[in-house]
Amino acid sequence: MGDERRDRLATVGPRLRELRTRRGLTLADLAERTGINASTLSRLEGGARKPTLEMLLPLAEVYAIPLDELVGAPRTGDPRIHLKPVSRDGMTYIPLSTPGGVQAHKLLIPPRPNVRPELQSHAGFEWLYVLSGRLRLVLGDESTVLKSGEAAEFDTHIPHWLGADGDQPAELLILFGRQGERAHLRARGG
């Protein structure tokens, strides 16, 4: 095996540890989600165990990143980000950036008449821009309707809720940090 490939494989463990800690997961959390023993995951992160495809595939799925990014494979010249939509609470989040730092997503919110807003709060800050439709933003005791071309930003410690206003879907761009990503996109039940 060439030195370059050996060096790249040596970085897999630290990269896995960084991804796990950045997402606030414990080894036990990750073991539950992947079906890989926590001890094996610890040895993998520490470099005492070589990564196999059987280990890397469930890890890439949990972290929602392409396998080549997980192992640090060199770019092939294609700058596109391979989008994998995530559905949660009837909304569809489409990632527009790779994990780390501020996250950009396109968010599609279908109309859901008769749905009572369930306000949530979490650490972080959110910025959004309405691409089409009308968005109802409930922020604390205030309710605001934003139309296409309007933007809003707010501290997510304030209880908030987003929903389509009217009978058309709302489509928006949304930016949030690591805490907001975890609060909005974490998988339920594994």
C-alpha positions as CSV (number, residue, x, y, z in Angstrom):
1,M,0.0,0.0,0.0
2,G,1.4,3.5,-0.9
3,D,2.4,6.0,1.8
4,E,-0.4,8.4,0.7
5,R,-3.1,5.7,1.1
6,R,-1.7,4.6,4.4
7,D,-1.6,8.2,5.6
8,R,-5.2,8.7,4.5
9,L,-6.4,5.6,6.4
10,A,-4.6,6.8,9.5
11,T,-6.8,9.9,9.5
12,V,-10.1,8.0,9.4
13,G,-10.1,7.3,13.2
14,P,-9.6,11.0,14.2
15,R,-12.1,12.1,11.6
16,L,-14.7,9.6,13.0
17,R,-14.1,10.9,16.5
18,E,-14.5,14.5,15.4
19,L,-17.8,13.8,13.6
20,R,-19.1,12.0,16.6
21,T,-18.1,14.7,19.1
22,R,-19.3,17.5,16.8
23,R,-22.7,15.9,16.7
24,G,-22.7,15.4,20.5
25,L,-23.0,11.7,20.3
26,T,-21.4,9.2,22.8
27,L,-19.9,5.9,21.7
28,A,-23.0,4.2,23.2
29,D,-25.3,6.4,21.1
30,L,-23.3,5.6,18.0
31,A,-23.2,1.9,18.8
32,E,-27.0,1.9,19.1
33,R,-27.5,3.7,15.8
34,T,-25.0,1.6,13.8
35,G,-25.1,-1.8,15.5
36,I,-21.3,-1.7,15.9
37,N,-20.0,-2.5,19.4
38,A,-18.9,0.7,21.3
39,S,-15.5,-1.0,22.1
40,T,-15.0,-1.6,18.4
41,L,-15.9,2.0,17.6
42,S,-13.5,3.3,20.3
43,R,-10.7,1.2,18.8
44,L,-11.6,2.4,15.3
45,E,-11.5,6.1,16.4
46,G,-8.2,5.5,18.3
47,G,-6.5,3.9,15.2
48,A,-6.2,0.5,16.9
49,R,-8.6,-1.1,14.5
50,K,-8.5,-0.7,10.7
51,P,-11.7,0.5,9.1
52,T,-13.7,-2.0,7.0
53,L,-16.5,-1.3,4.5
54,E,-18.9,-3.1,6.8
55,M,-18.1,-0.5,9.6
56,L,-17.8,2.6,7.4
57,L,-21.1,2.2,5.5
58,P,-23.4,2.5,8.6
59,L,-21.2,5.3,10.0
60,A,-21.5,7.2,6.7
61,E,-25.3,6.7,6.9
62,V,-25.6,7.9,10.5
63,Y,-23.5,11.0,9.7
64,A,-25.3,11.6,6.4
65,I,-22.1,12.1,4.5
66,P,-20.7,10.3,1.4
67,L,-18.3,7.4,2.1
68,D,-15.5,9.1,0.2
69,E,-15.8,12.1,2.5
70,L,-15.8,9.9,5.6
71,V,-12.5,8.3,4.6
72,G,-10.9,11.5,3.2
73,A,-10.7,10.2,-0.4
74,P,-9.3,12.8,-2.8
75,R,-11.8,14.8,-4.7
76,T,-12.4,13.6,-8.2
77,G,-13.0,17.1,-9.6
78,D,-16.8,17.1,-9.2
79,P,-17.6,20.0,-6.9
80,R,-21.3,19.0,-6.4
81,I,-22.6,18.1,-3.0
82,H,-24.6,14.9,-3.1
83,L,-27.8,15.9,-1.5
84,K,-29.7,13.4,0.7
85,P,-33.0,14.9,1.9
86,V,-34.1,14.3,5.4
87,S,-37.8,14.3,6.3
88,R,-38.9,15.3,9.8
89,D,-42.3,16.3,11.2
90,G,-43.7,16.5,7.6
91,M,-41.0,18.9,6.4
92,T,-38.2,18.0,4.0
93,Y,-34.6,19.3,4.7
94,I,-32.2,19.2,1.7
95,P,-28.6,19.8,2.8
96,L,-26.8,22.4,0.7
97,S,-23.5,22.2,2.6
98,T,-21.2,19.6,4.0
99,P,-21.1,18.9,7.8
100,G,-19.2,21.3,10.0
101,G,-19.8,24.9,11.0
102,V,-22.9,26.7,9.8
103,Q,-25.2,24.4,7.9
104,A,-27.3,25.5,4.9
105,H,-30.5,23.6,4.0
106,K,-33.4,24.1,1.6
107,L,-36.5,23.5,3.6
108,L,-39.9,22.4,2.1
109,I,-42.9,22.8,4.3
110,P,-46.2,21.5,3.0
111,P,-49.4,23.2,3.9
112,R,-50.9,21.7,7.0
113,P,-54.1,23.5,8.0
114,N,-55.4,22.8,11.5
115,V,-51.9,22.1,12.8
116,R,-51.3,23.8,16.2
117,P,-47.8,25.2,16.4
118,E,-45.5,23.3,18.8
119,L,-42.9,25.8,19.8
120,Q,-39.3,24.5,20.4
121,S,-36.2,26.1,21.7
122,H,-32.5,25.1,21.6
123,A,-29.1,26.6,21.6
124,G,-28.1,28.5,18.5
125,F,-29.1,31.1,16.0
126,E,-31.2,30.7,12.8
127,W,-31.4,32.7,9.6
128,L,-34.0,32.0,6.9
129,Y,-35.0,33.3,3.5
130,V,-38.4,32.5,1.9
131,L,-37.9,31.4,-1.8
132,S,-41.6,30.8,-2.5
133,G,-44.9,30.6,-0.8
134,R,-45.7,32.2,2.6
135,L,-44.1,31.2,5.9
136,R,-45.7,31.6,9.3
137,L,-43.0,32.1,11.9
138,V,-44.1,31.9,15.5
139,L,-41.5,33.4,17.8
140,G,-42.4,33.5,21.4
141,D,-45.8,35.1,21.7
142,E,-45.5,36.8,18.2
143,S,-46.7,35.4,14.9
144,T,-45.3,36.8,11.6
145,V,-46.0,35.9,8.0
146,L,-43.1,36.2,5.6
147,K,-43.6,36.1,1.8
148,S,-41.3,35.3,-1.0
149,G,-38.1,37.4,-0.9
150,E,-38.3,38.1,2.8
151,A,-35.8,37.0,5.4
152,A,-35.7,36.6,9.2
153,E,-33.1,35.8,11.8
154,F,-33.5,34.9,15.5
155,D,-32.0,33.4,18.6
156,T,-33.2,29.9,18.9
157,H,-33.3,30.1,22.7
158,I,-36.7,31.8,22.0
159,P,-39.4,29.2,21.5
160,H,-40.2,29.1,17.8
161,W,-42.2,27.2,15.1
162,L,-42.2,27.3,11.3
163,G,-45.2,26.4,9.1
164,A,-46.6,27.1,5.6
165,D,-49.2,29.9,5.7
166,G,-52.2,29.2,3.5
167,D,-52.8,26.3,1.1
168,Q,-49.4,26.4,-0.8
169,P,-46.1,24.9,0.4
170,A,-43.4,27.2,1.7
171,E,-39.9,26.8,0.3
172,L,-37.0,28.5,2.1
173,L,-33.3,28.5,2.6
174,I,-32.3,28.1,6.3
175,L,-28.9,28.5,8.0
176,F,-28.2,27.1,11.4
177,G,-25.2,26.0,13.5
178,R,-24.4,22.6,14.9
179,Q,-26.8,22.9,17.8
180,G,-29.7,23.8,15.4
181,E,-28.8,21.0,13.0
182,R,-29.0,18.5,15.9
183,A,-32.3,19.9,17.1
184,H,-33.9,19.9,13.7
185,L,-32.5,16.8,12.0
186,R,-31.6,14.2,14.6
187,A,-33.2,10.9,13.9
188,R,-35.9,9.7,16.2
189,G,-35.6,6.2,17.6
190,G,-32.2,5.6,16.0
